[in-house]
Amino acid sequence: MSKSTSESVPLPEILIFPERLLFADTTELLLNKLYAVKNVRQINIQGEGLPAIIKAGPGTGGPVNHPERKKIKVKGEEIELTVQVGRIFVEICDIDLVPQAMKDIEAVCKEVLPFSFNLEVGRYSKFKPTTTDYNKGLVK
C-alpha cells in the first residue's frame, strides 16, 4: 500500500489476524480506520488471491467475476482489491509507541470486526534487501 523504504532499524509491526477472511467493504472500513490511528506508518495486507482471469482448467482465459474483487477507497485513493484479506500488518513509527497503538488498533478491530481476531507484535515484512534481491538485480 505504501512506498517501501529501507531503514537501518526495523520498525515494529502489529499483525491483525482475523478469524475469517474479510469482505471488501469490511476491508475498506478497517483500513481507513487503521490509517486514522496515531503513529501508524504504513499498512500491508495479505490474503487469498482473487485473480481476474481463470488460469487453468476448462475455462482457462475466461473471467473469474469474484464478487469480492472490487475497487475500494483507502485514504481517498481508489485501489483494486486483488486479495480477500486474511492478515493485516500495521507498521508503527517507533517501538515506544506500540503499547498505545496496540490499544487503539484493538479498539478499531472490536468496532469493525464482528468476529474474533488476534493481535501480535513483531516484524513480519522485510525491511532490507535480501540476497535474492541482489541476485535478481533489484538492488544495486
TORPA-4810 file (N, C-alpha, C, O; in nm, 3 decimals):
<nodes>
NODE_1_0.081_-0.118_0.000_0.000_0.000_0.000_0.086_0.126_0.000_0.051_0.225_-0.064_M
NODE_2_0.198_0.123_0.071_0.283_0.241_0.077_0.413_0.214_0.006_0.446_0.099_-0.026_S
NODE_3_0.487_0.318_-0.020_0.618_0.303_-0.080_0.710_0.234_0.020_0.707_0.263_0.139_K
NODE_4_0.792_0.142_-0.031_0.882_0.074_0.061_1.007_0.160_0.080_1.056_0.223_-0.014_S
NODE_5_1.055_0.162_0.200_1.176_0.236_0.230_1.270_0.144_0.303_1.228_0.045_0.364_T
NODE_6_1.396_0.176_0.297_1.495_0.095_0.366_1.540_0.173_0.490_1.582_0.288_0.481_S
NODE_7_1.531_0.109_0.603_1.575_0.175_0.725_1.675_0.086_0.796_1.676_-0.035_0.776_E
NODE_8_1.760_0.146_0.880_1.864_0.070_0.946_1.810_-0.015_1.061_1.861_-0.123_1.088_S
NODE_9_1.707_0.034_1.128_1.647_-0.040_1.239_1.504_-0.075_1.199_1.427_0.014_1.161_V
NODE_10_1.468_-0.204_1.206_1.332_-0.239_1.165_1.228_-0.181_1.261_1.242_-0.189_1.383_P
NODE_11_1.124_-0.124_1.203_1.016_-0.070_1.285_0.921_-0.184_1.322_0.906_-0.280_1.246_L
NODE_12_0.856_-0.173_1.437_0.766_-0.279_1.480_0.638_-0.281_1.397_0.594_-0.178_1.346_P
NODE_13_0.580_-0.399_1.385_0.452_-0.415_1.318_0.354_-0.484_1.412_0.393_-0.567_1.494_E
NODE_14_0.229_-0.449_1.398_0.123_-0.518_1.471_0.046_-0.600_1.367_-0.008_-0.545_1.271_I
NODE_15_0.043_-0.730_1.389_-0.028_-0.821_1.300_-0.172_-0.835_1.349_-0.195_-0.869_1.465_L
NODE_16_-0.266_-0.809_1.261_-0.407_-0.834_1.289_-0.443_-0.960_1.212_-0.435_-0.963_1.089_I
NODE_17_-0.484_-1.063_1.283_-0.517_-1.191_1.221_-0.663_-1.224_1.252_-0.693_-1.285_1.355_F
NODE_18_-0.754_-1.183_1.163_-0.897_-1.209_1.186_-0.928_-1.358_1.177_-0.858_-1.434_1.110_P
NODE_19_-1.035_-1.398_1.244_-1.079_-1.538_1.243_-1.127_-1.580_1.104_-1.123_-1.698_1.070_E
NODE_20_-1.172_-1.485_1.024_-1.227_-1.512_0.891_-1.166_-1.417_0.789_-1.109_-1.314_0.824_R
NODE_21_-1.178_-1.455_0.660_-1.138_-1.364_0.554_-1.236_-1.248_0.551_-1.355_-1.265_0.579_L
NODE_22_-1.187_-1.130_0.516_-1.270_-1.010_0.520_-1.335_-0.982_0.385_-1.273_-1.003_0.280_L
NODE_23_-1.458_-0.934_0.387_-1.524_-0.885_0.267_-1.460_-0.753_0.229_-1.397_-0.688_0.312_F
NODE_24_-1.474_-0.713_0.104_-1.415_-0.588_0.054_-1.464_-0.467_0.133_-1.384_-0.379_0.166_A
NODE_25_-1.593_-0.462_0.164_-1.647_-0.348_0.240_-1.585_-0.338_0.379_-1.553_-0.229_0.426_D
NODE_26_-1.569_-0.452_0.444_-1.508_-0.456_0.577_-1.361_-0.415_0.569_-1.312_-0.341_0.654_T
NODE_27_-1.292_-0.463_0.464_-1.151_-0.427_0.444_-1.136_-0.276_0.428_-1.048_-0.216_0.489_T
NODE_28_-1.221_-0.216_0.346_-1.216_-0.072_0.323_-1.237_0.005_0.453_-1.161_0.097_0.484_E
NODE_29_-1.339_-0.031_0.528_-1.369_0.037_0.654_-1.254_0.020_0.753_-1.211_0.117_0.816_L
NODE_30_-1.203_-0.103_0.767_-1.095_-0.130_0.862_-0.969_-0.053_0.825_-0.907_0.009_0.912_L
NODE_31_-0.929_-0.056_0.699_-0.806_0.014_0.658_-0.816_0.164_0.681_-0.721_0.225_0.730_L
NODE_32_-0.929_0.224_0.648_-0.945_0.368_0.670_-0.941_0.403_0.818_-0.882_0.505_0.855_N
NODE_33_-1.001_0.321_0.902_-0.996_0.348_1.047_-0.856_0.324_1.103_-0.812_0.396_1.193_K
NODE_34_-0.784_0.225_1.051_-0.648_0.199_1.097_-0.554_0.313_1.058_-0.468_0.351_1.137_L
NODE_35_-0.570_0.366_0.938_-0.485_0.479_0.898_-0.511_0.603_0.982_-0.426_0.692_0.990_Y
NODE_36_-0.627_0.610_1.046_-0.658_0.723_1.134_-0.594_0.709_1.272_-0.589_0.806_1.348_A
NODE_37_-0.544_0.589_1.305_-0.477_0.566_1.434_-0.344_0.641_1.434_-0.268_0.635_1.338_V
NODE_38_-0.317_0.710_1.543_-0.195_0.788_1.556_-0.073_0.695_1.552_-0.074_0.586_1.609_K
NODE_39_0.032_0.739_1.484_0.161_0.672_1.474_0.163_0.549_1.383_0.258_0.471_1.388_N
NODE_40_0.060_0.531_1.300_0.064_0.425_1.200_0.142_0.477_1.081_0.108_0.582_1.024_V
NODE_41_0.246_0.404_1.042_0.333_0.449_0.933_0.286_0.395_0.800_0.274_0.469_0.702_R
NODE_42_0.258_0.264_0.795_0.208_0.203_0.673_0.134_0.075_0.707_0.150_0.020_0.816_Q
NODE_43_0.052_0.029_0.612_-0.026_-0.093_0.632_-0.009_-0.181_0.509_-0.019_-0.134_0.396_I
NODE_44_0.017_-0.309_0.532_0.024_-0.408_0.424_-0.081_-0.514_0.451_-0.109_-0.549_0.566_N
NODE_45_-0.140_-0.566_0.343_-0.242_-0.670_0.357_-0.196_-0.796_0.286_-0.114_-0.793_0.194_I
NODE_46_-0.251_-0.908_0.332_-0.218_-1.038_0.274_-0.344_-1.123_0.278_-0.425_-1.109_0.370_Q
NODE_47_-0.361_-1.210_0.180_-0.478_-1.296_0.181_-0.485_-1.386_0.061_-0.388_-1.403_-0.013_G
NODE_48_-0.603_-1.445_0.041_-0.627_-1.534_-0.071_-0.639_-1.453_-0.199_-0.711_-1.353_-0.203_E
NODE_49_-0.568_-1.494_-0.304_-0.571_-1.423_-0.431_-0.708_-1.426_-0.498_-0.779_-1.526_-0.492_G
NODE_50_-0.742_-1.315_-0.560_-0.866_-1.303_-0.638_-0.827_-1.270_-0.782_-0.830_-1.153_-0.821_L
NODE_51_-0.790_-1.371_-0.862_-0.744_-1.344_-0.997_-0.856_-1.289_-1.085_-0.974_-1.314_-1.060_P
NODE_52_-0.819_-1.215_-1.188_-0.917_-1.158_-1.281_-0.958_-1.259_-1.388_-1.071_-1.257_-1.437_A
NODE_53_-0.862_-1.349_-1.425_-0.893_-1.450_-1.526_-0.861_-1.589_-1.475_-0.776_-1.606_-1.388_I
NODE_54_-0.930_-1.688_-1.528_-0.907_-1.828_-1.491_-0.775_-1.872_-1.553_-0.756_-1.858_-1.674_I
NODE_55_-0.685_-1.926_-1.471_-0.551_-1.960_-1.517_-0.536_-2.105_-1.561_-0.444_-2.138_-1.636_K
NODE_56_-0.626_-2.193_-1.517_-0.614_-2.335_-1.553_-0.752_-2.399_-1.553_-0.845_-2.351_-1.488_A
NODE_57_-0.763_-2.510_-1.627_-0.889_-2.584_-1.629_-0.972_-2.554_-1.752_-0.925_-2.489_-1.845_G
NODE_58_-1.096_-2.602_-1.753_-1.181_-2.588_-1.872_-1.211_-2.444_-1.912_-1.231_-2.418_-2.031_P
NODE_59_-1.213_-2.353_-1.820_-1.247_-2.214_-1.851_-1.127_-2.124_-1.866_-1.140_-2.002_-1.854_G
NODE_60_-1.008_-2.181_-1.891_-0.885_-2.103_-1.897_-0.901_-1.979_-1.986_-0.949_-1.987_-2.099_T
NODE_61_-0.861_-1.866_-1.932_-0.867_-1.741_-2.006_-0.996_-1.663_-1.984_-1.004_-1.546_-2.020_G
NODE_62_-1.096_-1.727_-1.926_-1.223_-1.660_-1.901_-1.218_-1.576_-1.775_-1.127_-1.593_-1.694_G
NODE_63_-1.313_-1.486_-1.758_-1.315_-1.401_-1.638_-1.358_-1.479_-1.514_-1.440_-1.571_-1.523_P
NODE_64_-1.303_-1.441_-1.398_-1.338_-1.506_-1.272_-1.467_-1.448_-1.215_-1.551_-1.522_-1.164_V
NODE_65_-1.484_-1.317_-1.224_-1.604_-1.249_-1.172_-1.632_-1.278_-1.025_-1.746_-1.303_-0.988_N
NODE_66_-1.530_-1.275_-0.942_-1.547_-1.294_-0.797_-1.611_-1.168_-0.740_-1.564_-1.058_-0.767_H
NODE_67_-1.718_-1.183_-0.659_-1.787_-1.064_-0.607_-1.703_-0.977_-0.514_-1.738_-0.861_-0.491_P
NODE_68_-1.594_-1.029_-0.459_-1.511_-0.951_-0.367_-1.393_-0.884_-0.435_-1.317_-0.811_-0.370_E
NODE_69_-1.375_-0.907_-0.565_-1.270_-0.834_-0.639_-1.330_-0.701_-0.680_-1.395_-0.689_-0.785_R
NODE_70_-1.308_-0.602_-0.597_-1.369_-0.471_-0.615_-1.264_-0.363_-0.602_-1.151_-0.388_-0.561_K
NODE_71_-1.305_-0.242_-0.636_-1.222_-0.125_-0.609_-1.272_-0.067_-0.476_-1.391_-0.047_-0.455_K
NODE_72_-1.174_-0.041_-0.388_-1.207_0.018_-0.258_-1.133_0.152_-0.248_-1.035_0.175_-0.318_I
NODE_73_-1.182_0.238_-0.161_-1.118_0.368_-0.140_-1.048_0.368_-0.005_-1.112_0.353_0.099_K
NODE_74_-0.917_0.386_-0.008_-0.838_0.392_0.115_-0.762_0.524_0.115_-0.685_0.552_0.023_V
NODE_75_-0.784_0.604_0.218_-0.721_0.736_0.229_-0.750_0.820_0.105_-0.664_0.895_0.059_K
NODE_76_-0.870_0.807_0.051_-0.910_0.885_-0.066_-0.861_0.832_-0.199_-0.895_0.887_-0.303_G
NODE_77_-0.780_0.726_-0.197_-0.724_0.670_-0.319_-0.797_0.540_-0.354_-0.818_0.455_-0.267_E
NODE_78_-0.836_0.525_-0.480_-0.906_0.405_-0.523_-0.804_0.295_-0.553_-0.708_0.317_-0.628_E
NODE_79_-0.826_0.177_-0.493_-0.734_0.064_-0.506_-0.814_-0.059_-0.544_-0.920_-0.085_-0.486_I
NODE_80_-0.764_-0.135_-0.641_-0.832_-0.260_-0.677_-0.787_-0.368_-0.579_-0.667_-0.393_-0.562_E
NODE_81_-0.883_-0.432_-0.515_-0.854_-0.536_-0.417_-0.831_-0.667_-0.492_-0.925_-0.721_-0.552_L
NODE_82_-0.709_-0.719_-0.489_-0.674_-0.841_-0.561_-0.662_-0.961_-0.468_-0.631_-1.072_-0.513_T
NODE_83_-0.686_-0.940_-0.338_-0.686_-1.049_-0.240_-0.806_-1.034_-0.148_-0.856_-0.924_-0.125_V
NODE_84_-0.852_-1.147_-0.097_-0.952_-1.141_0.009_-0.871_-1.145_0.138_-0.810_-1.247_0.171_Q
NODE_85_-0.872_-1.036_0.210_-0.778_-1.011_0.320_-0.795_-1.109_0.435_-0.905_-1.133_0.484_V
NODE_86_-0.680_-1.165_0.476_-0.676_-1.258_0.588_-0.581_-1.212_0.698_-0.591_-1.256_0.813_G
NODE_87_-0.489_-1.122_0.662_-0.394_-1.066_0.760_-0.365_-0.922_0.724_-0.359_-0.884_0.607_R
NODE_88_-0.348_-0.842_0.829_-0.315_-0.700_0.811_-0.191_-0.672_0.895_-0.188_-0.705_1.014_I
NODE_89_-0.091_-0.611_0.834_0.033_-0.577_0.902_0.040_-0.425_0.914_0.047_-0.354_0.814_F
NODE_90_0.037_-0.376_1.038_0.035_-0.232_1.064_0.170_-0.191_1.121_0.206_-0.230_1.232_V
NODE_91_0.245_-0.113_1.044_0.377_-0.067_1.088_0.361_0.059_1.173_0.290_0.152_1.136_E
NODE_92_0.429_0.059_1.288_0.423_0.170_1.384_0.554_0.249_1.376_0.661_0.192_1.354_I
NODE_93_0.544_0.381_1.393_0.659_0.472_1.378_0.775_0.446_1.473_0.890_0.471_1.438_C
NODE_94_0.746_0.396_1.594_0.851_0.382_1.695_0.812_0.271_1.793_0.694_0.255_1.825_D
NODE_95_0.909_0.196_1.839_0.885_0.086_1.932_0.819_0.134_2.061_0.739_0.062_2.121_I
NODE_96_0.852_0.255_2.106_0.796_0.308_2.230_0.647_0.341_2.218_0.578_0.354_2.320_D
NODE_97_0.598_0.353_2.096_0.459_0.389_2.073_0.369_0.266_2.054_0.247_0.281_2.038_L
NODE_98_0.426_0.147_2.057_0.350_0.024_2.031_0.239_0.000_2.133_0.128_-0.033_2.091_V
NODE_99_0.262_0.015_2.265_0.154_-0.015_2.360_0.026_0.067_2.336_-0.084_0.013_2.339_P
NODE_100_0.041_0.197_2.311_-0.077_0.280_2.285_-0.139_0.245_2.151_-0.262_0.238_2.139_Q
NODE_101_-0.055_0.224_2.049_-0.107_0.186_1.917_-0.182_0.053_1.924_-0.284_0.036_1.858_A
NODE_102_-0.132_-0.039_2.004_-0.197_-0.170_2.020_-0.338_-0.152_2.078_-0.433_-0.215_2.032_M
NODE_103_-0.351_-0.066_2.179_-0.483_-0.039_2.239_-0.577_0.023_2.137_-0.693_-0.016_2.126_K
NODE_104_-0.526_0.121_2.061_-0.607_0.189_1.961_-0.650_0.094_1.849_-0.765_0.097_1.805_D
NODE_105_-0.558_0.011_1.804_-0.587_-0.085_1.697_-0.686_-0.190_1.745_-0.775_-0.230_1.670_I
NODE_106_-0.672_-0.234_1.869_-0.767_-0.331_1.925_-0.907_-0.271_1.930_-1.005_-0.339_1.900_E
NODE_107_-0.917_-0.144_1.968_-1.048_-0.077_1.973_-1.111_-0.068_1.834_-1.231_-0.091_1.819_A
NODE_108_-1.031_-0.037_1.733_-1.080_-0.030_1.595_-1.129_-0.167_1.551_-1.236_-0.179_1.492_V
NODE_109_-1.051_-0.270_1.579_-1.088_-0.406_1.538_-1.217_-0.452_1.607_-1.302_-0.515_1.544_C
NODE_110_-1.231_-0.420_1.735_-1.355_-0.456_1.806_-1.475_-0.385_1.747_-1.585_-0.440_1.743_K
NODE_111_-1.454_-0.262_1.701_-1.563_-0.185_1.642_-1.603_-0.238_1.504_-1.722_-0.244_1.472_E
NODE_112_-1.504_-0.275_1.423_-1.529_-0.309_1.283_-1.554_-0.458_1.260_-1.640_-0.495_1.180_V
NODE_113_-1.481_-0.544_1.330_-1.489_-0.688_1.304_-1.595_-0.753_1.393_-1.586_-0.744_1.516_L
NODE_114_-1.694_-0.820_1.332_-1.800_-0.885_1.411_-1.762_-1.025_1.459_-1.849_-1.101_1.502_P
NODE_115_-1.634_-1.059_1.450_-1.586_-1.191_1.493_-1.451_-1.172_1.561_-1.396_-1.061_1.561_F
NODE_116_-1.397_-1.278_1.618_-1.273_-1.264_1.694_-1.151_-1.246_1.602_-1.156_-1.274_1.482_S
NODE_117_-1.043_-1.201_1.662_-0.918_-1.173_1.592_-0.805_-1.182_1.692_-0.827_-1.175_1.812_F
NODE_118_-0.684_-1.199_1.642_-0.564_-1.198_1.726_-0.476_-1.081_1.686_-0.469_-1.044_1.569_N
NODE_119_-0.408_-1.024_1.785_-0.310_-0.917_1.761_-0.175_-0.965_1.812_-0.166_-1.020_1.922_L
NODE_120_-0.071_-0.944_1.734_0.065_-0.981_1.774_0.160_-0.869_1.733_0.136_-0.801_1.633_E
NODE_121_0.267_-0.851_1.809_0.368_-0.751_1.776_0.494_-0.824_1.730_0.535_-0.922_1.791_V
NODE_122_0.554_-0.776_1.624_0.678_-0.834_1.572_0.721_-0.758_1.449_0.681_-0.643_1.428_G
NODE_123_0.803_-0.823_1.367_0.842_-0.766_1.237_0.815_-0.875_1.134_0.883_-0.977_1.133_R
NODE_124_0.717_-0.854_1.049_0.671_-0.956_0.956_0.710_-0.928_0.812_0.718_-1.021_0.732_Y
NODE_125_0.733_-0.802_0.777_0.771_-0.765_0.641_0.921_-0.742_0.636_0.982_-0.700_0.734_S
NODE_126_0.981_-0.772_0.519_1.125_-0.747_0.510_1.152_-0.598_0.510_1.073_-0.520_0.457_K
NODE_127_1.262_-0.559_0.570_1.294_-0.417_0.583_1.427_-0.381_0.520_1.465_-0.264_0.519_F
NODE_128_1.498_-0.479_0.467_1.622_-0.452_0.395_1.634_-0.553_0.282_1.574_-0.660_0.289_K
NODE_129_1.709_-0.520_0.178_1.721_-0.610_0.063_1.781_-0.745_0.103_1.869_-0.753_0.189_P
NODE_130_1.732_-0.850_0.038_1.784_-0.984_0.063_1.886_-1.021_-0.045_1.902_-0.948_-0.143_T
NODE_131_1.954_-1.131_-0.027_2.049_-1.180_-0.126_1.978_-1.202_-0.259_2.034_-1.173_-0.365_T
NODE_132_1.858_-1.254_-0.255_1.780_-1.278_-0.376_1.753_-1.147_-0.450_1.759_-1.143_-0.573_T
NODE_133_1.724_-1.040_-0.376_1.704_-0.910_-0.438_1.828_-0.865_-0.517_1.817_-0.812_-0.628_D
NODE_134_1.946_-0.888_-0.458_2.070_-0.852_-0.525_2.091_-0.941_-0.648_2.132_-0.891_-0.753_Y
NODE_135_2.064_-1.071_-0.636_2.080_-1.163_-0.747_1.987_-1.131_-0.864_2.024_-1.150_-0.980_N
NODE_136_1.868_-1.084_-0.834_1.770_-1.051_-0.939_1.798_-0.912_-0.998_1.732_-0.872_-1.093_K
NODE_137_1.894_-0.839_-0.943_1.926_-0.707_-0.993_1.829_-0.600_-0.946_1.825_-0.491_-1.002_G
NODE_138_1.751_-0.630_-0.842_1.655_-0.533_-0.790_1.722_-0.423_-0.708_1.666_-0.316_-0.687_L
NODE_139_1.845_-0.452_-0.662_1.922_-0.356_-0.581_2.061_-0.347_-0.640_2.119_-0.446_-0.683_V
NODE_140_2.114_-0.227_-0.642_2.250_-0.209_-0.696_2.345_-0.177_-0.588_2.464_-0.159_-0.615_K
</nodes>
